[in-house]
Amino acid sequence: MLESVQEGEAWLRTQRPAQGWESALQVLSEPDSPSIADGLSSVSYNKTRRIFRELVAGLSNFRHEGEYKPTWDNKLYDTANTLTNLDRNWYKRTRAWQAHRAGLQYGLALGTGYLYQVWDKHFHSQYRGDIKLQAYGPQDVTFVQLPRDHNLQKAYAVIIREELPINLAKYIWSTDNPEFADSLVPDRDQPGWLSKGLQKLQQFVSPALRVAGRMGGQSDQRTTFPSVDIFHMYVMDGTINETGHPIQMGMKGTNWSYIVPSIGDAVPTATKNPETGNFFTTPAGAEQSRLFPLRRYVVFSRTAIAYDGTSPWWHGAVPLAKFSFGDLAWEALGASDMPGLKSMQDGIVALMRGIEDSAAARLDPPAIYDDQMVSSTWAQGFNPRKAGVRAAANLQMGDPIKYPILPAYYDVPSWITQWIEAQEGRMDYLSSATDLVAIAKAKQIPGADTLEKLMEMAGPIVQDNIRRLEEPLQQLGEWRKAL
């Protein structure tokens, strides 16, 4: 399993979209850069972050609001209606929209995001369970032998890394598996993916509140709190029961417990013997003798195994839905548009700072003074920008101070401001943010046209982005039936 983790991490490093993650996070998460020198403009304008927020907000409006319907047996209408009401209540009660939004943020910022949906028996409080929807970024999901079509459900192994503070991980497992909880040790002194943001806050934290990690090798200034990785691994294990006796799989007494016959054992069919009233039997084949028909599920850390057995999810799939934007057929991960937008944003900010510098220099232009006529203190104190300023000098000896640059030098041509507006338009065009926001607003207007008509108005790029949401949201809805 640890070798599989290493193989998955090696696979992730080879993915070309991963090379743009750092620049995408930099423009979205880090503060704006200061001016390069004192006295120059430090104006900032994070247009990319604004576009990102508009895209997330716009796509979040297209959330799952489906309903369950019987496909062939109308007697199941009441059951389907009950499931629909339960599902809508779940969405509000568990605040699933937060995970949905976080998954979109990962998808739009890094190109790929995931939503992991399982049953958490301690969701609300101790032993008050519910369906848990959790967002993951592409850095936390790896694969072993992912096929060419990049369908994660066909991968031999899917590994989901859950990073937890060490004490929280010990508390979560202290009841169900105390030995596993005791075996946990920190993998790092600080949260790996969140460390940059937390480091900026660390200087304000009292040293008495800092928790030193056990891994060592880092200064106290970088230490926040130790964390540990818990891995959830789903494996296509085709093992067949050839022991000669049935095997109990799953935790006994649960609804995912089942008995696997040994290959060749007599298993009953659906047909009864009219003479005896007993069901006819047939020898168990390989399909009936599979130990893990729902996949093998393993939970482990780098030091111990918490669970190794059958997956408890009736749908038999890896409960992981993928959001992918800007994806290509030959790439397993989507690519982020944020780094490309930042290059234009940097140019806009540079021009804006130049305009401010030009305005400031026009109001208080550089000057040359005669140090034989006036002192440096006099020259520094003479500020033409300040109204009513007075200064004494012997004018019979000539000009004590001169302005060597003509005022027209600081005029800003109109084409510069027009270029800034054009660049902003190009950023909106590349991201399709304007079209998406317009459609999201139209969707909220009472009496507006049907959603299909709105989609026709949206344009192909927006339609494609919304279609990228439909499949994962429908997958999650199907899987929730069993939960």
C-alpha positions in Angstrom: 0.0 0.0 0.0 2.8 2.4 0.8 4.4 1.5 -2.6 1.1 2.4 -4.2 1.1 5.7 -2.4 4.6 6.4 -3.8 3.5 5.3 -7.3 0.5 7.6 -7.2 2.6 10.5 -6.0 5.1 9.8 -8.8 2.2 9.8 -11.3 1.0 13.1 -10.0 4.4 14.8 -10.5 4.4 13.8 -14.1 1.0 15.5 -14.9 1.6 18.8 -16.8 -1.4 20.7 -15.3 0.3 20.3 -11.9 3.0 22.6 -13.0 0.6 25.6 -12.9 -0.8 25.0 -9.4 1.7 27.2 -7.6 1.1 30.2 -9.9 -2.6 29.8 -9.6 -2.5 29.7 -5.8 -0.2 32.6 -5.8 -2.6 34.9 -7.6 -5.6 33.7 -5.6 -4.2 33.4 -2.1 -1.2 35.5 -1.6 -1.3 39.3 -1.0 -0.6 41.7 -3.8 3.1 42.6 -4.4 4.2 46.0 -3.1 5.8 48.7 -5.2 9.4 48.2 -6.3 10.7 51.4 -4.6 9.7 54.1 -2.2 7.8 57.0 -3.7 6.3 54.8 -6.5 2.7 53.7 -6.8 1.7 50.5 -5.0 -1.8 50.3 -6.4 -3.1 46.7 -6.9 -5.9 45.3 -8.9 -6.6 41.6 -8.6 -8.9 41.1 -11.5 -8.1 37.4 -11.7 -9.4 36.8 -8.2 -12.6 38.7 -9.0 -13.1 36.5 -12.1 -12.5 33.4 -10.0 -15.1 34.4 -7.5 -17.6 35.2 -10.3 -17.0 31.8 -11.8 -17.5 30.0 -8.5 -20.6 31.9 -7.6 -22.1 31.5 -11.1 -21.5 27.8 -11.3 -22.6 27.2 -7.7 -26.1 28.4 -8.8 -26.3 25.3 -11.0 -26.5 23.0 -8.0 -28.1 19.5 -7.8 -31.9 19.9 -7.5 -33.0 16.6 -9.1 -35.6 14.1 -8.0 -35.9 10.4 -7.9 -38.4 8.7 -10.2 -39.4 5.0 -10.7 -38.3 3.8 -14.1 -40.7 0.9 -14.6 -42.6 0.1 -11.4 -45.1 2.9 -10.5 -45.7 1.2 -7.2 -42.3 2.7 -6.1 -43.6 6.3 -6.7 -44.0 7.0 -3.0 -40.6 5.6 -2.2 -39.0 7.7 -4.9 -40.9 10.8 -3.6 -39.6 10.1 0.0 -36.1 9.8 -1.3 -36.4 13.1 -3.1 -37.6 14.9 0.0 -34.9 13.2 2.1 -32.3 14.3 -0.4 -33.4 18.0 -0.4 -33.5 18.0 3.3 -30.1 16.5 3.5 -28.7 19.3 1.2 -29.9 22.0 3.6 -29.3 20.2 6.9 -25.7 19.2 6.3 -24.8 22.4 4.5 -23.6 20.3 1.5 -23.5 23.5 -0.6 -20.2 24.4 1.2 -18.5 21.2 0.0 -20.0 21.7 -3.4 -18.6 25.2 -3.6 -15.2 24.1 -2.3 -15.1 21.4 -5.0 -15.8 24.1 -7.6 -13.0 26.2 -6.2 -10.5 23.4 -6.5 -11.8 22.7 -10.0 -11.6 26.3 -11.3 -8.3 27.2 -9.5 -6.4 24.0 -10.1 -8.3 22.5 -13.1 -9.6 19.5 -11.1 -11.6 19.0 -8.0 -13.2 16.0 -6.3 -16.2 15.4 -4.0 -16.0 12.4 -1.7 -19.4 11.2 -0.4 -19.6 8.6 2.4 -21.6 7.8 5.5 -20.1 9.4 8.7 -21.7 7.8 11.7 -20.4 10.7 13.9 -21.4 13.5 11.5 -23.6 15.6 13.8 -22.4 14.3 17.1 -21.3 11.1 18.7 -23.2 8.3 16.9 -25.5 10.7 15.1 -24.5 10.0 11.6 -25.3 11.4 8.2 -24.0 11.5 4.6 -20.8 13.5 4.5 -19.7 15.4 1.4 -16.1 16.5 1.4 -14.1 18.4 -1.2 -10.6 17.4 -2.2 -8.1 19.0 -4.5 -6.1 17.1 -7.2 -3.0 17.0 -5.0 -4.9 14.6 -2.6 -6.2 12.0 -5.1 -3.8 9.7 -6.9 -4.2 6.5 -8.9 -2.5 3.3 -9.8 -2.9 2.1 -13.4 -5.4 4.8 -14.5 -6.7 3.8 -17.9 -6.4 5.9 -21.1 -9.9 7.3 -20.8 -9.0 8.7 -17.4 -12.1 7.1 -15.8 -11.2 6.8 -12.1 -13.8 4.1 -11.7 -11.7 1.9 -13.9 -8.4 2.5 -12.1 -6.9 -0.5 -10.4 -6.5 1.6 -7.2 -7.7 5.0 -6.2 -6.0 6.6 -3.2 -7.5 9.5 -1.3 -5.3 11.4 1.2 -7.0 12.9 4.2 -4.7 15.3 6.1 -5.7 15.7 9.7 -4.2 17.4 12.8 -2.7 14.6 14.8 -4.8 15.0 17.8 -8.0 15.1 15.8 -7.0 11.9 14.0 -6.3 10.1 17.3 -9.7 11.2 18.6 -11.6 10.0 15.6 -10.1 6.6 15.7 -9.9 6.2 19.5 -13.3 4.5 19.8 -13.4 2.3 16.7 -9.7 1.3 16.6 -7.7 2.4 19.7 -4.6 0.5 18.5 -4.6 2.4 15.2 -5.1 5.7 17.1 -2.1 5.0 19.3 0.1 4.1 16.4 -0.4 7.5 14.6 2.6 9.8 14.5 2.9 13.2 12.7 4.0 13.1 9.1 5.0 16.7 9.2 5.3 19.6 11.6 2.7 21.7 9.8 -0.2 21.2 7.4 1.4 20.6 4.0 -1.1 22.3 1.7 -2.2 25.1 4.1 1.2 25.9 5.4 1.8 29.1 3.4 -1.3 30.9 4.7 -0.8 29.7 8.2 2.8 30.9 8.2 1.7 34.4 7.6 -0.5 34.3 10.7 2.1 32.4 12.8 3.9 35.6 13.9 0.8 36.8 15.7 0.4 33.5 17.7 1.7 33.3 21.2 4.7 30.9 21.5 2.9 29.3 24.4 0.1 28.2 22.0 2.4 26.7 19.4 2.6 22.9 19.2 6.0 21.6 18.2 6.0 18.8 15.7 7.8 15.5 16.3 9.4 15.3 12.9 12.0 18.1 13.5 14.1 19.8 10.9 12.1 23.1 10.8 12.4 26.3 12.7 9.9 27.3 15.4 8.8 30.2 13.2 7.3 27.7 10.7 5.7 25.4 13.2 1.9 25.5 13.5 0.6 22.1 14.5 1.6 18.5 13.5 -0.6 16.6 11.0 -0.9 13.1 9.8 -2.1 11.6 6.5 -4.9 9.0 6.6 -5.2 7.2 3.2 -8.5 5.7 1.9 -7.7 3.2 -0.8 -10.2 1.5 -3.1 -8.8 -1.5 -5.0 -10.2 -3.7 -7.8 -9.3 -6.9 -6.0 -10.5 -9.9 -8.1 -9.6 -12.5 -5.4 -11.8 -15.7 -5.6 -12.7 -17.9 -2.6 -10.9 -21.1 -3.3 -10.6 -22.2 0.3 -13.3 -24.9 0.1 -15.5 -23.2 2.7 -17.7 -20.1 2.8 -16.2 -16.9 4.1 -18.0 -14.1 6.0 -17.2 -10.7 4.5 -18.0 -7.3 6.0 -18.6 -6.5 9.6 -21.1 -9.0 10.9 -24.6 -7.5 11.6 -24.1 -4.6 9.2 -26.0 -4.1 6.0 -22.9 -4.7 3.9 -22.1 -8.1 5.4 -22.4 -11.1 3.1 -21.2 -14.7 2.7 -19.0 -15.7 -0.2 -19.2 -19.4 -1.3 -16.1 -21.2 -2.3 -15.8 -21.9 -6.0 -17.7 -25.0 -6.8 -20.0 -24.9 -3.8 -23.7 -25.4 -4.4 -25.6 -22.1 -4.4 -29.4 -21.9 -4.7 -31.0 -20.6 -7.9 -34.3 -18.6 -8.3 -36.1 -21.8 -9.5 -37.8 -24.3 -7.1 -38.0 -28.0 -7.5 -41.8 -28.7 -7.9 -41.4 -32.1 -6.3 -39.5 -31.1 -3.1 -40.3 -27.3 -3.0 -36.6 -26.6 -2.5 -34.6 -24.3 -4.7 -32.5 -25.9 -7.4 -28.7 -25.4 -6.8 -25.8 -24.8 -9.2 -22.1 -24.8 -8.6 -20.7 -21.4 -7.7 -18.6 -19.9 -10.5 -15.9 -17.3 -10.3 -18.4 -14.4 -10.3 -20.3 -15.8 -7.3 -17.1 -16.5 -5.4 -15.5 -13.1 -5.6 -14.4 -11.9 -2.2 -14.7 -8.2 -3.0 -17.5 -7.6 -5.5 -17.9 -4.1 -4.2 -14.2 -3.4 -4.3 -11.6 -3.8 -1.5 -11.4 -0.9 0.9 -8.3 -0.1 3.0 -7.8 2.7 5.5 -4.2 3.2 6.6 -1.5 5.6 7.7 2.2 5.3 7.1 2.5 3.4 10.3 -0.5 1.0 10.6 -3.7 -0.3 9.0 -7.1 0.8 10.4 -9.4 -1.3 8.2 -8.9 -3.8 5.4 -12.0 -5.5 4.0 -14.9 -5.0 1.7 -16.2 -1.6 0.7 -19.4 -0.9 2.6 -21.0 1.1 -0.3 -23.7 -0.8 -2.1 -23.2 1.1 -5.4 -19.8 -0.7 -5.7 -18.1 2.5 -7.0 -15.3 4.6 -5.7 -17.5 7.3 -4.0 -15.5 10.1 -5.6 -17.0 12.5 -8.2 -14.6 14.5 -10.3 -15.0 18.2 -11.4 -12.7 19.0 -14.3 -12.4 22.2 -16.3 -10.1 23.1 -19.1 -9.4 19.4 -19.6 -7.9 17.8 -22.7 -8.5 14.2 -24.0 -4.8 13.4 -23.5 -4.5 14.8 -20.0 -5.8 13.1 -16.9 -6.2 16.4 -15.0 -7.8 19.7 -16.1 -5.7 22.8 -16.5 -6.3 26.1 -14.7 -7.0 29.4 -16.6 -5.7 31.5 -13.6 -2.0 31.6 -14.5 -2.8 32.8 -18.0 -5.1 35.5 -16.7 -2.5 36.7 -14.2 -0.1 37.5 -17.0 -2.6 40.1 -18.4 -3.4 41.3 -14.8 0.3 42.0 -14.2 0.4 44.2 -17.3 -2.7 46.1 -16.2 -1.3 46.7 -12.8 2.0 47.9 -14.2 0.2 50.4 -16.4 -2.0 51.6 -13.5 1.0 52.1 -11.4 2.6 54.1 -14.2 -0.4 56.3 -14.5 -0.4 57.0 -10.8 3.4 57.7 -10.8 2.8 60.1 -13.8 0.0 62.0 -11.9 2.1 62.2 -8.8 5.2 63.5 -10.7 3.1 66.1 -12.5 1.8 67.5 -9.2 5.2 67.4 -7.6 7.7 67.2 -10.5 11.4 66.5 -10.1 13.5 69.7 -9.9 17.1 71.0 -10.0 18.2 73.6 -7.5 21.3 75.8 -7.3 23.1 74.8 -4.1 25.0 78.1 -4.1 21.7 80.0 -3.8 19.6 77.8 -1.6 20.1 75.0 0.9 19.0 71.4 0.4 16.6 71.9 3.3 15.0 74.8 1.5 14.7 72.8 -1.8 13.2 69.8 -0.1 10.7 71.9 1.8 9.5 73.7 -1.3 6.5 71.6 -2.4 4.6 73.0 -5.4 1.8 70.6 -4.6 1.0 72.3 -1.4 -1.2 75.4 -1.7 0.1 78.7 -0.3 3.7 77.6 0.1 6.2 80.4 0.5 10.0 80.4 0.2 12.6 83.2 0.3 15.3 83.4 -2.3 17.5 86.0 -4.1 15.8 86.1 -7.5 18.3 88.7 -8.8 20.9 85.9 -9.0 18.7 83.8 -11.3 16.2 80.9 -10.8 17.0 79.1 -7.5 15.1 76.0 -8.7 14.2 74.7 -12.2 12.0 71.9 -13.6 13.9 70.3 -16.4 11.0 68.1 -17.7 8.1 69.6 -19.5 4.7 69.0 -18.0 3.4 67.4 -21.2 5.9 64.6 -20.5 3.6 63.3 -17.8 0.4 63.3 -19.9 -1.1 59.9 -20.2 -2.2 59.1 -23.8 -5.8 57.9 -24.1 -4.7 54.7 -25.8 -3.2 53.5 -22.5 -6.5 53.6 -20.6 -8.2 52.1 -23.7 -5.6 49.3 -23.6 -6.4 48.6 -20.0 -10.1 48.3 -20.8 -9.3 46.1 -23.7 -7.1 43.8 -21.6 -9.9 43.5 -19.0 -12.3 42.5 -21.8 -9.9 39.9 -22.9 -9.7 38.4 -19.4 -13.4 38.2 -19.3 -13.6 36.7 -22.7 -11.0 34.0 -21.9 -12.7 33.0 -18.7 -16.3 33.4 -20.0 -17.1 35.0 -16.6 -19.4 37.7 -18.1 -21.6 35.1 -20.0 -21.9 32.8 -17.0 -22.9 35.6 -14.6 -25.5 36.9 -17.1 -27.0 33.4 -17.4 -26.9 32.9 -13.6 -28.8 36.1 -13.1 -31.3 35.3 -15.8 -32.0 32.0 -14.1 -33.2 33.8 -11.0 -35.7 36.1 -12.8 -39.3 35.0 -12.2 -41.0 34.1 -15.4 -37.7 33.7 -17.2 -37.5 31.3 -20.1 -36.8 27.6 -19.6 -33.3 26.4 -18.5 -32.8 24.9 -21.9 -33.4 28.3 -23.6 -31.0 29.9 -21.1 -28.4 27.3 -22.0 -28.8 28.1 -25.7 -28.1 31.8 -24.8 -25.1 31.0 -22.7 -22.8 30.0 -25.5 -20.7 26.9 -26.1 -18.0 27.5 -23.4 -20.5 28.1 -20.6 -22.6 25.1 -21.8 -19.5 23.0 -21.6 -18.7 24.1 -18.1 -22.2 23.4 -16.9 -22.2 20.0 -18.5 -19.0 19.3 -16.6 -21.1 19.7 -13.4 -24.0 17.5 -14.5 -22.3 14.1 -14.5 -20.6 14.4 -11.1 -23.8 15.8 -9.4 -25.9 13.0 -10.9 -23.3 10.4 -9.8 -23.5 11.8 -6.2 -27.3 11.7 -6.3 -27.4 8.1 -7.5 -25.0 7.0 -4.8 -27.0 8.8 -2.1 -29.9 6.4 -2.6 -27.9 3.7 -0.9 -26.9 6.0 2.0 
